[in-house]
Amino acid sequence: MTFAFPDIPDHEGFAAPVLPTGEVAASASAFTRTFVGYQAACSCGWNDRRRFPATPEGAKETEYRWWSRHAAPLSAAAPPAELVVKANLLCERIAGLAAERPLAALTLLSRLENLQRALLDQAVTGAREAGASWAQVGEAMGISRQSAHERFRTHANS
């Protein structure tokens, strides 16, 4: 049994079988011996420490643990897959426009830059109001905590 969420494609959770020796099988299908319990795990290598009984309820608990302890925090920072696809398509189209009609591309890019600034301020404010630290804001943007704070401190509550 595996668990997945489309916005975090490199993370597939599973109920890893715990063998009688205490070892955890590398995947749900990697074992051939009797197992004594389950432990939540992910294809990225993450493993939960808590173990659950070898019952359907135990397997269900591993799904909850994978989601609550590992996937949910990743999902909170992952953009929806459909928007990533649309953003990539928009970039391709604007690159083509810049080659064919550079002034039209500049007009569009200027408009997008203004929208982007307002949306970025809104997103930072929302993240801070939701309890995100400046370090988390910076990490999501690919900049340092100090840079995020300096750039947005007037737009978001400290």
C-alpha positions as CSV (number, residue, x, y, z in Angstrom):
1,M,0.0,0.0,0.0
2,T,1.4,3.3,-1.0
3,F,0.4,6.9,-0.4
4,A,1.0,9.8,-2.8
5,F,0.1,13.5,-3.2
6,P,0.5,15.0,-6.7
7,D,2.1,18.3,-5.5
8,I,5.1,16.4,-4.0
9,P,5.9,13.9,-6.8
10,D,9.2,12.6,-5.5
11,H,7.6,11.4,-2.3
12,E,5.6,8.2,-2.1
13,G,4.7,7.0,1.3
14,F,4.2,3.4,2.3
15,A,3.7,1.2,5.3
16,A,7.1,-0.4,5.7
17,P,7.0,-3.9,7.2
18,V,8.9,-4.3,10.4
19,L,10.6,-7.7,10.5
20,P,10.9,-9.9,13.6
21,T,14.5,-8.8,13.9
22,G,13.4,-5.2,14.2
23,E,14.7,-4.4,10.7
24,V,12.5,-2.3,8.5
25,A,12.0,-3.5,4.9
26,A,13.1,-1.0,2.3
27,S,9.7,-1.1,0.6
28,A,6.3,-2.6,1.1
29,S,7.0,-5.2,-1.6
30,A,10.6,-5.9,-0.6
31,F,9.9,-8.5,2.1
32,T,9.1,-12.2,1.8
33,R,9.2,-13.1,5.5
34,T,6.6,-12.7,8.2
35,F,6.5,-9.2,9.6
36,V,5.4,-8.0,13.1
37,G,4.4,-4.4,12.4
38,Y,4.5,-1.3,10.2
39,Q,6.5,1.8,10.2
40,A,5.7,4.9,8.0
41,A,8.3,5.5,5.3
42,C,8.8,7.4,2.1
43,S,10.5,6.8,-1.2
44,C,12.8,9.7,-0.4
45,G,14.3,7.8,2.5
46,W,12.4,9.3,5.3
47,N,11.3,6.9,8.1
48,D,9.1,7.5,11.0
49,R,10.3,6.2,14.4
50,R,7.0,5.0,15.7
51,R,5.9,1.5,14.9
52,F,2.3,0.2,14.6
53,P,0.8,-3.3,14.8
54,A,0.6,-5.6,11.7
55,T,-3.1,-4.9,11.3
56,P,-5.2,-3.0,8.8
57,E,-5.5,-0.3,11.5
58,G,-1.8,-0.2,11.9
59,A,-1.3,0.2,8.2
60,K,-3.8,3.1,8.2
61,E,-2.0,4.8,11.0
62,T,1.2,4.7,9.0
63,E,-0.6,6.6,6.2
64,Y,-1.6,9.3,8.7
65,R,1.9,9.5,10.1
66,W,3.5,9.8,6.7
67,W,1.1,12.6,5.8
68,S,1.2,14.5,9.1
69,R,4.9,14.2,9.9
70,H,6.4,14.2,6.4
71,A,4.2,15.1,3.5
72,A,2.1,17.9,4.9
73,P,5.0,20.2,5.7
74,L,6.4,19.5,2.2
75,S,3.0,20.1,0.6
76,A,2.6,23.4,2.4
77,A,5.6,24.8,0.5
78,A,5.0,23.0,-2.8
79,P,3.1,24.9,-5.6
80,P,0.2,23.0,-7.1
81,A,1.4,20.9,-10.1
82,E,-1.1,22.4,-12.4
83,L,0.1,25.9,-11.8
84,V,3.7,24.8,-12.3
85,V,2.7,23.5,-15.7
86,K,0.9,26.7,-16.6
87,A,3.8,28.9,-15.5
88,N,6.2,26.9,-17.6
89,L,3.9,27.2,-20.6
90,L,3.6,30.9,-20.0
91,C,7.4,31.3,-19.9
92,E,7.7,29.4,-23.2
93,R,5.0,31.5,-24.9
94,I,6.6,34.8,-23.7
95,A,10.0,33.6,-24.9
96,G,8.5,33.0,-28.3
97,L,6.8,36.4,-28.2
98,A,10.1,38.1,-27.3
99,A,11.7,36.6,-30.4
100,E,8.8,37.6,-32.7
101,R,7.6,40.9,-31.2
102,P,10.0,42.1,-28.5
103,L,8.0,45.3,-27.7
104,A,4.8,43.3,-27.1
105,A,6.8,41.0,-24.8
106,L,8.2,44.0,-22.9
107,T,4.7,45.3,-22.4
108,L,3.4,42.0,-21.1
109,L,6.5,41.4,-18.9
110,S,6.1,44.8,-17.3
111,R,2.5,44.1,-16.5
112,L,3.4,40.7,-15.1
113,E,6.2,42.3,-13.0
114,N,3.7,44.6,-11.3
115,L,1.3,41.8,-10.7
116,Q,4.2,39.6,-9.4
117,R,5.3,42.3,-6.9
118,A,1.8,42.7,-5.4
119,L,1.2,38.9,-5.3
120,L,4.6,38.3,-3.6
121,D,3.8,40.9,-0.9
122,Q,0.5,39.2,-0.4
123,A,2.0,35.7,-0.2
124,V,4.7,36.9,2.3
125,T,2.1,38.6,4.5
126,G,-0.1,35.5,4.4
127,A,2.8,33.2,5.3
128,R,3.9,35.4,8.2
129,E,0.3,35.7,9.5
130,A,0.0,31.9,9.3
131,G,3.1,31.6,11.5
132,A,5.9,31.1,9.0
133,S,9.3,32.3,10.2
134,W,11.5,34.6,8.1
135,A,13.8,31.6,7.6
136,Q,10.8,29.6,6.1
137,V,9.9,32.6,3.9
138,G,13.5,32.9,2.7
139,E,13.8,29.2,2.0
140,A,10.6,29.1,0.0
141,M,12.0,32.0,-2.1
142,G,15.5,30.7,-2.4
143,I,17.0,33.6,-0.4
144,S,18.4,34.0,3.1
145,R,16.3,34.7,6.2
146,Q,18.0,38.1,6.5
147,S,17.3,39.0,2.8
148,A,13.6,38.0,3.2
149,H,13.3,40.1,6.3
150,E,15.0,43.2,4.8
151,R,12.9,43.0,1.6
152,F,9.5,42.4,3.1
153,R,9.5,43.7,6.7
154,T,7.5,46.7,5.8
155,H,4.8,44.5,4.1
156,A,4.5,41.8,6.7
157,N,4.2,41.7,10.5
158,S,7.4,40.9,12.3
